[in-house]
Amino acid sequence: MRVFFLLIFFLYCLDIYPSLLVLDNVKLLKKLNTELIYEIRTLKPLHILIDYYEPITYSNFYNSQEVKEENSIIKGDYTVSLIKSDNYKLHRILTKMARNSFFMNKSYNITSLLDLTNFFLTENIEIDLKKYFRQKYFKDISVISSVLEDKSIISRIINTLLAVKKNFRLEEYSDYEISNFLNTLVDAYKMQKIDARIVHGYSIPSSYRLKTENIYLKVIYPMGSYHWIEIFLPNLGWLPIDPFLNIFFFTPPNLIRKSYGEYFSDNLDMIFIYPKKPDYIFKKETLFSEDADISENLNAQKVSDISNYVITGPIQISKITDFKNITYKKFFLPKRLGLFDNDLKIDMEITKDKNYSQIIFLENKTYINKVILPIYFLELTKIGKIWVEVENKGKTYRTEILSTPYTDLNNEYKLYYFNFSSPIEVEGRTVFSLKIANISAVFWYAIIGNIIGDKDDTVSNNGEIINIDFSIYVE
């Protein structure tokens, strides 16, 4: 059965009112066979208590998801107790770690149906943020003024998120930064008399691709643990917001719900160690799916600009105000380089035929001696060559060529320093591209969402615009 509905994409630009991108004839019915592997290893016996929340079946105004557990394998010395409520299913596992290892494998069959037919919002909630924002993390109270001036509930919801995001460095991911950001966002909505909560779950790697005329736009989801929020509106119930990808009012089928709470620490997977945390403990949670990459092609009727954007169902709205004066970072490097340290990370594969560019606008003349990139290699069969090319004002500058490693590799990214033979001078629109030769592929560290720049700043060699940002730093 085909599901038809209408999606309206609000595309945000810093200097103009957003354009409308209207999509139709879309089917979002998915059946996913998903497998979860949870593993702990230590060097000596310990008592470990694991609070593990299962994916749950749920349905609401816009979405439904049925979860069936297919099979379960647990290895180790353990006992399990089950705790159930209306909003979660908790397995509390006590293991003595007698053999210094614990292994759990669970398989789920998940059916998701997204239906945004007859989806409308009302505008009847009052707002008063000034007192709250003065007391919290916000440096620029003038940013909040644009939120307060407009009476549209949709504008308030969207602009509040943008205002909160401005004050957090999500590209430098840490557990504290993410929890602090989501808790602050929930508080911001509650101060507007909009009830809000945080949802914990998983993300199956997926991409949603838009095409209109000669413009291509891609939304990419990472693999592993994932968190979003929900707000409550009268007559509609709980509506989701993905604050990392700016997706409003629905969750795509690749997001699997586990639990929710008032704040980030509520109903969250936890691990307790007795008598104390040892010098060495290895913990890894891996999510697999037979549908490892959900790819949806959406045909757009029209678009006039692509920038910061959100996705929503058809709504009644009088006006969306522009949102100006947001200061973006130009460069960033992650604090931690492990493959599993950052739930917002995307491993972007760079090949000879498929490569990407990060566009950065430099207001003033800048001298660059070297470009620093976090890169990860899987291929150990031959030595390849890698380098960086920088395009500015019609000129292309190439760094010195580096050889790829030909030794055993750790499961983490490493910083590679690409030097120019002499400093280059750039200004304005500057394009950074990673190039390879004599090797099949490398991975370049990227973060979902629009972390650096302000518009259309990550593109593929075929002209596709990607809603991610590559980690890059210059000296």
Secondary structure, DSSP 8 states (H G I E B T S, - for coil): ------EEEEEE-SSS--EEEEE-S---EEEEEEEEEEEEEESS--EEEEEEE----EE-SSEEEEEEEEEEEEESSEEEEEEEETTEEEEEEEE--TTSEEEEEEEEEEEEEE--TT-----------HHHHHHTT-S-HHHHHHHHH---HHHHHHHHHHHHHHT--GGG--HHHHHHHHHHHHHHHHTTT--EEEEEEEE--EEEEEEETTEEEEEEE-SEEEEEEEEEETTTEEEEEETTTTEES---TTEEEEEEESSTTTT--EEEEES---S-EEEEEEEEESS-SEEEEEEBS--S--SEEEEE-----S----------BS-B--S--BTTS-TTEEEEEE-SSS-EEEEEEEEEEEEEEEEEEEEE----SS--EEEEEEEETTEEEE---EE---S---SB-EEEEEEEEEEEEEEEEEEEEEEEESSS-EEEEEEES--BSSSS-EEETTSEEESEEE-BEE-
